[in-house]
Amino acid sequence: MPQLDFFGLAMLEVVLAGALASLVGVLVVLRERAFFTMSLTHATFPGAVAAAMLGGSVPLGAAVAAVALIAVAVGIGRIRSQGPAVASGVMLTAGFALGALLQSLAPLAIDVESFLIGQVLAVTGADIALTGVLLAVAVAVWAIAGPHLVFSSADEAGYRRAGLRPWVPEAVSLGLIAATVVAIMPVVGAILGVALIVAPAAAARLVVRDWRWMLVLAPVMGIASGVAGLLASRWFDIAAGGAIALVAALLYAAAWAVGGRRTRQATGRSAPVRGTIEARTP
């Protein structure tokens, strides 16, 4: 992409990242995995730091850490006395603490703050390619397995009684979430990534009830958050990652003001039909 300057590359990356994060965010919201996602964003930090210390690929290091810590979380979550919330909490604190410890052991040539809040103006063609590929994968997964993902999210017991295997959509969900967290690190970092993933999808759910419309509205909000945040960072000389996360949060607040009353009135009613959903944690 030689025709684009650094700001053009950054703009392309926030558009792709906003769309990717929001599409996967719909899955996070339907499966009620927001806390898990927040834990995972923090848990990728030590992998990124270790890769930087060794002179390797930061996204690859973050991905390895994500896979390892997902395995730990799944193992803890299967202990009856613990559960997924405890597992996510352990993953969040242990992962972030390990990253801070590694960072204190040796100075890094890369600014550690870029791992935490992102450094979108320094994105490369490789970063954009990774985000674009994962966006295509997310679109394909929704197109091929969307009904299965929604069914298993809304009624795992019914999904199992239908002769289907709940672990398959669960594995797909965890894989997509982990890959997305890694891909958007250059944009919003390890700490702020959850805002771009969860806020647009949660806002879309307040406005529309059909998951198919969520898949349309959430990416629009995610892209708007990325573009507006990046422009604000340029106009006001502020951190782009923080600006993007703040815009996403403001969009959620606006959606709550518009659609929150209708959602609260609908609480307690039976689940609507024809594609609408009432999800719970598997």
C-alpha atoms as a printed R data frame, in Angstrom:
    type eleno elety resid chain resno       x       y      z
1   ATOM     1    CA   MET     A     1   0.000   0.000  0.000
2   ATOM     2    CA   PRO     A     2   2.719   2.511 -0.965
3   ATOM     3    CA   GLN     A     3   0.198   5.151 -2.030
4   ATOM     4    CA   LEU     A     4  -1.037   5.656  1.557
5   ATOM     5    CA   ASP     A     5   0.808   7.743  4.116
6   ATOM     6    CA   PHE     A     6   0.920   6.787  7.799
7   ATOM     7    CA   PHE     A     7  -2.434   8.439  8.520
8   ATOM     8    CA   GLY     A     8  -4.060   6.727  5.545
9   ATOM     9    CA   LEU     A     9  -2.784   3.365  6.769
10  ATOM    10    CA   ALA     A    10  -4.109   4.141 10.240
11  ATOM    11    CA   MET     A    11  -7.520   5.088  8.835
12  ATOM    12    CA   LEU     A    12  -7.726   1.855  6.836
13  ATOM    13    CA   GLU     A    13  -6.755  -0.147  9.912
14  ATOM    14    CA   VAL     A    14  -9.388   1.443 12.174
15  ATOM    15    CA   VAL     A    15 -12.092   0.782  9.570
16  ATOM    16    CA   LEU     A    16 -11.135  -2.885  9.301
17  ATOM    17    CA   ALA     A    17 -10.599  -3.251 13.058
18  ATOM    18    CA   GLY     A    18 -13.908  -1.557 13.865
19  ATOM    19    CA   ALA     A    19 -15.791  -3.905 11.554
20  ATOM    20    CA   LEU     A    20 -13.955  -7.005 12.815
21  ATOM    21    CA   ALA     A    21 -14.257  -6.161 16.515
22  ATOM    22    CA   SER     A    22 -17.961  -5.394 16.199
23  ATOM    23    CA   LEU     A    23 -18.823  -8.557 14.258
24  ATOM    24    CA   VAL     A    24 -17.051 -10.680 16.841
25  ATOM    25    CA   GLY     A    25 -18.519  -8.442 19.543
26  ATOM    26    CA   VAL     A    26 -22.014  -9.584 18.546
27  ATOM    27    CA   LEU     A    27 -20.898 -13.098 19.409
28  ATOM    28    CA   VAL     A    28 -19.408 -11.863 22.689
29  ATOM    29    CA   VAL     A    29 -22.653 -10.123 23.640
30  ATOM    30    CA   LEU     A    30 -24.927 -13.028 22.676
31  ATOM    31    CA   ARG     A    31 -22.799 -15.507 24.619
32  ATOM    32    CA   GLU     A    32 -22.308 -13.033 27.505
33  ATOM    33    CA   ARG     A    33 -18.540 -13.218 27.293
34  ATOM    34    CA   ALA     A    34 -17.707  -9.588 27.990
35  ATOM    35    CA   PHE     A    35 -15.776 -10.279 31.200
36  ATOM    36    CA   PHE     A    36 -13.923 -13.140 29.550
37  ATOM    37    CA   THR     A    37 -13.000 -10.841 26.664
38  ATOM    38    CA   MET     A    38 -11.737  -8.166 29.027
39  ATOM    39    CA   SER     A    39  -9.623 -10.788 30.796
40  ATOM    40    CA   LEU     A    40  -8.245 -12.015 27.483
41  ATOM    41    CA   THR     A    41  -7.279  -8.525 26.338
42  ATOM    42    CA   HIS     A    42  -5.205  -8.129 29.490
43  ATOM    43    CA   ALA     A    43  -3.824 -11.658 29.297
44  ATOM    44    CA   THR     A    44  -2.254 -11.087 25.872
45  ATOM    45    CA   PHE     A    45  -0.006  -8.391 27.382
46  ATOM    46    CA   PRO     A    46   2.743 -10.767 28.661
47  ATOM    47    CA   GLY     A    47   2.939 -12.523 25.293
48  ATOM    48    CA   ALA     A    48   3.413  -9.211 23.510
49  ATOM    49    CA   VAL     A    49   6.097  -8.098 25.987
50  ATOM    50    CA   ALA     A    50   7.933 -11.436 25.780
51  ATOM    51    CA   ALA     A    51   7.925 -11.316 21.979
52  ATOM    52    CA   ALA     A    52   9.309  -7.774 22.027
53  ATOM    53    CA   MET     A    53  12.051  -8.813 24.459
54  ATOM    54    CA   LEU     A    54  13.046 -11.711 22.195
55  ATOM    55    CA   GLY     A    55  12.870  -9.617 19.042
56  ATOM    56    CA   GLY     A    56  10.031 -11.684 17.628
57  ATOM    57    CA   SER     A    57   6.575 -10.926 16.257
58  ATOM    58    CA   VAL     A    58   4.422  -9.088 18.797
59  ATOM    59    CA   PRO     A    59   1.089 -10.385 17.362
60  ATOM    60    CA   LEU     A    60   2.448 -13.936 17.385
61  ATOM    61    CA   GLY     A    61   3.557 -13.590 20.996
62  ATOM    62    CA   ALA     A    62   0.163 -12.220 21.982
63  ATOM    63    CA   ALA     A    63  -1.558 -15.074 20.143
64  ATOM    64    CA   VAL     A    64   0.533 -17.718 21.930
65  ATOM    65    CA   ALA     A    65  -0.274 -16.128 25.282
66  ATOM    66    CA   ALA     A    66  -3.976 -15.999 24.395
67  ATOM    67    CA   VAL     A    67  -4.107 -19.694 23.506
68  ATOM    68    CA   ALA     A    68  -2.201 -20.715 26.637
69  ATOM    69    CA   LEU     A    69  -4.347 -18.639 28.961
70  ATOM    70    CA   ILE     A    70  -7.601 -19.775 27.317
71  ATOM    71    CA   ALA     A    71  -6.518 -23.346 28.069
72  ATOM    72    CA   VAL     A    72  -5.850 -22.388 31.697
73  ATOM    73    CA   ALA     A    73  -9.208 -20.608 31.966
74  ATOM    74    CA   VAL     A    74 -11.108 -23.564 30.490
75  ATOM    75    CA   GLY     A    75  -9.389 -25.897 32.938
76  ATOM    76    CA   ILE     A    76 -10.252 -23.706 35.933
77  ATOM    77    CA   GLY     A    77 -13.797 -23.192 34.664
78  ATOM    78    CA   ARG     A    78 -14.437 -26.941 34.682
79  ATOM    79    CA   ILE     A    79 -13.799 -27.111 38.429
80  ATOM    80    CA   ARG     A    80 -17.281 -27.106 39.940
81  ATOM    81    CA   SER     A    81 -16.370 -24.898 42.872
82  ATOM    82    CA   GLN     A    82 -14.855 -22.248 40.600
83  ATOM    83    CA   GLY     A    83 -16.631 -21.531 37.324
84  ATOM    84    CA   PRO     A    84 -15.948 -19.317 34.287
85  ATOM    85    CA   ALA     A    85 -16.110 -15.994 36.162
86  ATOM    86    CA   VAL     A    86 -13.386 -17.083 38.592
87  ATOM    87    CA   ALA     A    87 -11.316 -18.429 35.702
88  ATOM    88    CA   SER     A    88 -11.599 -15.132 33.828
89  ATOM    89    CA   GLY     A    89 -10.622 -13.170 36.934
90  ATOM    90    CA   VAL     A    90  -7.547 -15.299 37.491
91  ATOM    91    CA   MET     A    91  -6.598 -14.985 33.833
92  ATOM    92    CA   LEU     A    92  -6.967 -11.190 33.921
93  ATOM    93    CA   THR     A    93  -4.877 -10.555 37.020
94  ATOM    94    CA   ALA     A    94  -2.226 -13.214 36.406
95  ATOM    95    CA   GLY     A    95  -1.755 -12.276 32.766
96  ATOM    96    CA   PHE     A    96  -1.414  -8.573 33.358
97  ATOM    97    CA   ALA     A    97   0.844  -9.088 36.376
98  ATOM    98    CA   LEU     A    98   3.108 -11.361 34.351
99  ATOM    99    CA   GLY     A    99   3.352  -8.747 31.611
100 ATOM   100    CA   ALA     A   100   4.286  -6.051 34.125
101 ATOM   101    CA   LEU     A   101   6.911  -8.354 35.664
102 ATOM   102    CA   LEU     A   102   8.485  -9.155 32.306
103 ATOM   103    CA   GLN     A   103   8.546  -5.498 31.369
104 ATOM   104    CA   SER     A   104  10.394  -4.644 34.601
105 ATOM   105    CA   LEU     A   105  13.089  -7.258 33.997
106 ATOM   106    CA   ALA     A   106  14.606  -5.625 30.942
107 ATOM   107    CA   PRO     A   107  14.113  -2.345 29.084
108 ATOM   108    CA   LEU     A   108  12.343  -2.655 25.742
109 ATOM   109    CA   ALA     A   109  13.119  -0.879 22.521
110 ATOM   110    CA   ILE     A   110   9.354  -0.606 21.960
111 ATOM   111    CA   ASP     A   111   7.246   1.706 24.102
112 ATOM   112    CA   VAL     A   112   5.268  -0.520 26.485
113 ATOM   113    CA   GLU     A   113   2.432   2.007 26.453
114 ATOM   114    CA   SER     A   114   1.758   1.018 22.845
115 ATOM   115    CA   PHE     A   115   0.856  -2.474 24.081
116 ATOM   116    CA   LEU     A   116  -1.601  -1.040 26.577
117 ATOM   117    CA   ILE     A   117  -3.476   1.656 24.641
118 ATOM   118    CA   GLY     A   118  -2.380   0.995 21.076
119 ATOM   119    CA   GLN     A   119  -0.321   2.943 18.558
120 ATOM   120    CA   VAL     A   120  -2.443   2.982 15.444
121 ATOM   121    CA   LEU     A   121  -0.333   5.592 13.662
122 ATOM   122    CA   ALA     A   122   2.508   3.070 13.559
123 ATOM   123    CA   VAL     A   123   0.553   0.224 11.919
124 ATOM   124    CA   THR     A   124   2.160  -1.631  9.044
125 ATOM   125    CA   GLY     A   125   0.863  -3.368  5.969
126 ATOM   126    CA   ALA     A   126   1.223  -6.681  7.822
127 ATOM   127    CA   ASP     A   127  -1.071  -5.424 10.611
128 ATOM   128    CA   ILE     A   128  -3.682  -4.366  8.062
129 ATOM   129    CA   ALA     A   129  -3.410  -7.671  6.199
130 ATOM   130    CA   LEU     A   130  -3.942  -9.640  9.421
131 ATOM   131    CA   THR     A   131  -7.003  -7.593 10.341
132 ATOM   132    CA   GLY     A   132  -8.428  -7.918  6.825
133 ATOM   133    CA   VAL     A   133  -7.973 -11.690  6.757
134 ATOM   134    CA   LEU     A   134  -9.632 -12.109 10.157
135 ATOM   135    CA   LEU     A   135 -12.503  -9.864  9.077
136 ATOM   136    CA   ALA     A   136 -13.085 -12.138  6.087
137 ATOM   137    CA   VAL     A   137 -12.977 -15.170  8.403
138 ATOM   138    CA   ALA     A   138 -15.487 -13.585 10.800
139 ATOM   139    CA   VAL     A   139 -17.869 -12.788  7.937
140 ATOM   140    CA   ALA     A   140 -17.560 -16.359  6.638
141 ATOM   141    CA   VAL     A   141 -18.189 -17.858 10.083
142 ATOM   142    CA   TRP     A   142 -21.349 -15.798 10.553
143 ATOM   143    CA   ALA     A   143 -22.551 -16.625  7.036
144 ATOM   144    CA   ILE     A   144 -21.976 -20.365  7.421
145 ATOM   145    CA   ALA     A   145 -22.650 -21.015 11.103
146 ATOM   146    CA   GLY     A   146 -24.637 -17.996 12.306
147 ATOM   147    CA   PRO     A   147 -27.818 -19.913 13.269
148 ATOM   148    CA   HIS     A   148 -25.757 -22.514 15.128
149 ATOM   149    CA   LEU     A   149 -23.878 -19.830 17.066
150 ATOM   150    CA   VAL     A   150 -27.112 -18.102 18.056
151 ATOM   151    CA   PHE     A   151 -28.935 -21.354 18.919
152 ATOM   152    CA   SER     A   152 -26.120 -22.605 21.137
153 ATOM   153    CA   SER     A   153 -25.855 -19.195 22.803
154 ATOM   154    CA   ALA     A   154 -29.565 -18.959 23.582
155 ATOM   155    CA   ASP     A   155 -30.225 -22.564 24.621
156 ATOM   156    CA   GLU     A   156 -27.262 -24.851 25.120
157 ATOM   157    CA   ALA     A   157 -29.418 -27.638 26.571
158 ATOM   158    CA   GLY     A   158 -31.767 -27.490 23.587
159 ATOM   159    CA   TYR     A   159 -28.784 -27.445 21.239
160 ATOM   160    CA   ARG     A   160 -27.489 -30.613 22.894
161 ATOM   161    CA   ARG     A   161 -30.914 -32.290 22.821
162 ATOM   162    CA   ALA     A   162 -31.050 -31.609 19.085
163 ATOM   163    CA   GLY     A   163 -28.084 -33.969 18.721
164 ATOM   164    CA   LEU     A   164 -25.567 -31.168 18.192
165 ATOM   165    CA   ARG     A   165 -22.272 -30.610 19.992
166 ATOM   166    CA   PRO     A   166 -22.066 -27.354 21.985
167 ATOM   167    CA   TRP     A   167 -18.279 -27.500 22.211
168 ATOM   168    CA   VAL     A   168 -17.978 -26.798 18.491
169 ATOM   169    CA   PRO     A   169 -19.579 -23.294 18.524
170 ATOM   170    CA   GLU     A   170 -17.820 -22.673 21.835
171 ATOM   171    CA   ALA     A   171 -14.428 -23.447 20.298
172 ATOM   172    CA   VAL     A   172 -15.225 -21.294 17.262
173 ATOM   173    CA   SER     A   173 -16.287 -18.430 19.545
174 ATOM   174    CA   LEU     A   174 -13.165 -18.588 21.704
175 ATOM   175    CA   GLY     A   175 -10.937 -18.778 18.651
176 ATOM   176    CA   LEU     A   176 -12.558 -15.753 17.007
177 ATOM   177    CA   ILE     A   177 -12.439 -13.711 20.197
178 ATOM   178    CA   ALA     A   178  -8.769 -14.504 20.812
179 ATOM   179    CA   ALA     A   179  -7.785 -13.755 17.210
180 ATOM   180    CA   THR     A   180  -9.679 -10.455 17.280
181 ATOM   181    CA   VAL     A   181  -8.053  -9.362 20.523
182 ATOM   182    CA   VAL     A   182  -4.638  -9.947 18.963
183 ATOM   183    CA   ALA     A   183  -5.511  -8.233 15.672
184 ATOM   184    CA   ILE     A   184  -6.809  -5.003 17.235
185 ATOM   185    CA   MET     A   185  -3.926  -4.566 19.684
186 ATOM   186    CA   PRO     A   186  -2.179  -2.005 17.414
187 ATOM   187    CA   VAL     A   187  -5.381   0.068 17.387
188 ATOM   188    CA   VAL     A   188  -6.551   0.079 21.010
189 ATOM   189    CA   GLY     A   189  -3.956  -1.963 22.878
190 ATOM   190    CA   ALA     A   190  -4.390  -4.643 25.510
191 ATOM   191    CA   ILE     A   191  -6.480  -2.613 27.951
192 ATOM   192    CA   LEU     A   192  -8.891  -0.746 25.694
193 ATOM   193    CA   GLY     A   193  -9.605  -3.552 23.222
194 ATOM   194    CA   VAL     A   194 -12.703  -4.721 25.079
195 ATOM   195    CA   ALA     A   195 -14.383  -1.349 24.457
196 ATOM   196    CA   LEU     A   196 -14.190  -1.679 20.677
197 ATOM   197    CA   ILE     A   197 -15.335  -5.303 20.830
198 ATOM   198    CA   VAL     A   198 -18.221  -5.020 23.273
199 ATOM   199    CA   ALA     A   199 -19.596  -1.468 23.147
200 ATOM   200    CA   PRO     A   200 -20.792  -1.319 19.496
201 ATOM   201    CA   ALA     A   201 -22.384  -4.782 19.698
202 ATOM   202    CA   ALA     A   202 -24.053  -4.017 23.030
203 ATOM   203    CA   ALA     A   203 -25.316  -0.716 21.630
204 ATOM   204    CA   ALA     A   204 -26.723  -2.488 18.584
205 ATOM   205    CA   ARG     A   205 -28.562  -4.950 20.829
206 ATOM   206    CA   LEU     A   206 -30.245  -2.064 22.627
207 ATOM   207    CA   VAL     A   207 -31.567  -0.708 19.335
208 ATOM   208    CA   VAL     A   208 -32.479  -3.908 17.444
209 ATOM   209    CA   ARG     A   209 -33.491  -7.354 18.676
210 ATOM   210    CA   ASP     A   210 -32.813  -9.488 15.611
211 ATOM   211    CA   TRP     A   211 -29.241 -10.807 15.601
212 ATOM   212    CA   ARG     A   212 -29.057 -10.365 11.845
213 ATOM   213    CA   TRP     A   213 -29.636  -6.635 12.192
214 ATOM   214    CA   MET     A   214 -27.065  -6.571 14.981
215 ATOM   215    CA   LEU     A   215 -24.543  -7.861 12.441
216 ATOM   216    CA   VAL     A   216 -25.354  -4.852 10.270
217 ATOM   217    CA   LEU     A   217 -25.616  -2.114 12.887
218 ATOM   218    CA   ALA     A   218 -22.711  -3.127 15.140
219 ATOM   219    CA   PRO     A   219 -20.017  -2.859 12.412
220 ATOM   220    CA   VAL     A   220 -21.389   0.540 11.395
221 ATOM   221    CA   MET     A   221 -20.978   1.698 14.998
222 ATOM   222    CA   GLY     A   222 -17.557   0.076 15.289
223 ATOM   223    CA   ILE     A   223 -16.278   1.744 12.136
224 ATOM   224    CA   ALA     A   224 -17.759   5.074 13.243
225 ATOM   225    CA   SER     A   225 -15.995   4.726 16.605
226 ATOM   226    CA   GLY     A   226 -12.655   4.046 14.938
227 ATOM   227    CA   VAL     A   227 -12.898   6.834 12.375
228 ATOM   228    CA   ALA     A   228 -14.227   9.446 14.818
229 ATOM   229    CA   GLY     A   229 -11.654   8.504 17.457
230 ATOM   230    CA   LEU     A   230  -8.773   8.668 14.999
231 ATOM   231    CA   LEU     A   231  -9.892  12.045 13.657
232 ATOM   232    CA   ALA     A   232 -10.324  13.361 17.206
233 ATOM   233    CA   SER     A   233  -6.800  12.227 18.057
234 ATOM   234    CA   ARG     A   234  -5.492  14.215 15.110
235 ATOM   235    CA   TRP     A   235  -7.539  17.334 15.747
236 ATOM   236    CA   PHE     A   236  -7.008  17.518 19.520
237 ATOM   237    CA   ASP     A   237  -3.597  15.825 19.778
238 ATOM   238    CA   ILE     A   238  -4.815  13.042 22.083
239 ATOM   239    CA   ALA     A   239  -4.182   9.300 22.236
240 ATOM   240    CA   ALA     A   240  -6.009   7.542 19.405
241 ATOM   241    CA   GLY     A   241  -6.718   4.352 21.368
242 ATOM   242    CA   GLY     A   242  -8.338   6.229 24.219
243 ATOM   243    CA   ALA     A   243 -10.336   8.409 21.841
244 ATOM   244    CA   ILE     A   244 -11.649   5.379 19.934
245 ATOM   245    CA   ALA     A   245 -12.669   3.602 23.135
246 ATOM   246    CA   LEU     A   246 -14.370   6.744 24.439
247 ATOM   247    CA   VAL     A   247 -16.358   7.253 21.234
248 ATOM   248    CA   ALA     A   248 -17.492   3.613 21.408
249 ATOM   249    CA   ALA     A   249 -18.641   4.154 24.988
250 ATOM   250    CA   LEU     A   250 -20.510   7.331 24.016
251 ATOM   251    CA   LEU     A   251 -22.279   5.474 21.216
252 ATOM   252    CA   TYR     A   252 -23.370   2.870 23.744
253 ATOM   253    CA   ALA     A   253 -24.699   5.612 26.023
254 ATOM   254    CA   ALA     A   254 -26.635   7.113 23.102
255 ATOM   255    CA   ALA     A   255 -28.073   3.704 22.203
256 ATOM   256    CA   TRP     A   256 -29.085   3.171 25.828
257 ATOM   257    CA   ALA     A   257 -30.889   6.499 25.809
258 ATOM   258    CA   VAL     A   258 -32.711   5.597 22.585
259 ATOM   259    CA   GLY     A   259 -33.404   1.902 23.032
260 ATOM   260    CA   GLY     A   260 -32.845   1.253 26.719
261 ATOM   261    CA   ARG     A   261 -36.408   2.017 27.771
262 ATOM   262    CA   ARG     A   262 -37.848  -0.416 25.239
263 ATOM   263    CA   THR     A   263 -35.372  -3.091 26.335
264 ATOM   264    CA   ARG     A   264 -36.216  -2.601 30.017
265 ATOM   265    CA   GLN     A   265 -39.927  -2.835 29.278
266 ATOM   266    CA   ALA     A   266 -39.334  -6.097 27.435
267 ATOM   267    CA   THR     A   267 -37.410  -7.642 30.346
268 ATOM   268    CA   GLY     A   268 -39.126 -10.693 31.692
269 ATOM   269    CA   ARG     A   269 -41.151 -11.392 28.567
270 ATOM   270    CA   SER     A   270 -40.767 -14.595 26.620
271 ATOM   271    CA   ALA     A   271 -38.151 -14.658 23.850
272 ATOM   272    CA   PRO     A   272 -39.479 -13.232 20.571
273 ATOM   273    CA   VAL     A   273 -39.537 -15.381 17.464
274 ATOM   274    CA   ARG     A   274 -38.176 -15.116 13.940
275 ATOM   275    CA   GLY     A   275 -34.523 -14.562 14.536
276 ATOM   276    CA   THR     A   276 -34.649 -12.543 17.748
277 ATOM   277    CA   ILE     A   277 -32.625 -13.855 20.623
278 ATOM   278    CA   GLU     A   278 -32.370 -14.039 24.357
279 ATOM   279    CA   ALA     A   279 -28.871 -15.291 25.074
280 ATOM   280    CA   ARG     A   280 -27.294 -16.628 28.206
281 ATOM   281    CA   THR     A   281 -23.845 -17.844 29.164
282 ATOM   282    CA   PRO     A   282 -23.261 -21.493 28.192
